[in-house]
Amino acid sequence: MIYRLRGKKVIGIKQTIKAIKNDSAKIVYIAKDADSSLVHSVEVLIKDNSLEVVYIDTMKELGKLCGIDVGAATAALLK
């Protein structure tokens, strides 16, 4: 079980997409309960760039892993 994401990271769909497009994302985390229409564009970029993806059960849990008090749909660890 992951307790906290260590290292440089970005949080949120827009920031995650930007990190993937800039080739600075190493691992992408996606909340399973996030709106699929919003997360779809991130999943397409993950496939296109052959990145590792980790699915987290809830947005609230992903937010806690990132050290924030609100939920997060996506996050990415940076290289």
DAZI-V475494 format. One record per helix or strand of 3 or more residues. SS is the DSSP state (H for helix, E for strand). FROM is the first residue (numbers start at 1). LEN is the number of residues. If there is no record, write none. Layout:
# DAZI-V475494
SS,FROM,LEN ; SS,FROM,LEN
This chain:
# DAZI-V475494
E,9,3 ; H,13,9 ; E,25,7 ; H,36,14 ; E,52,5 ; H,59,8 ; E,74,5
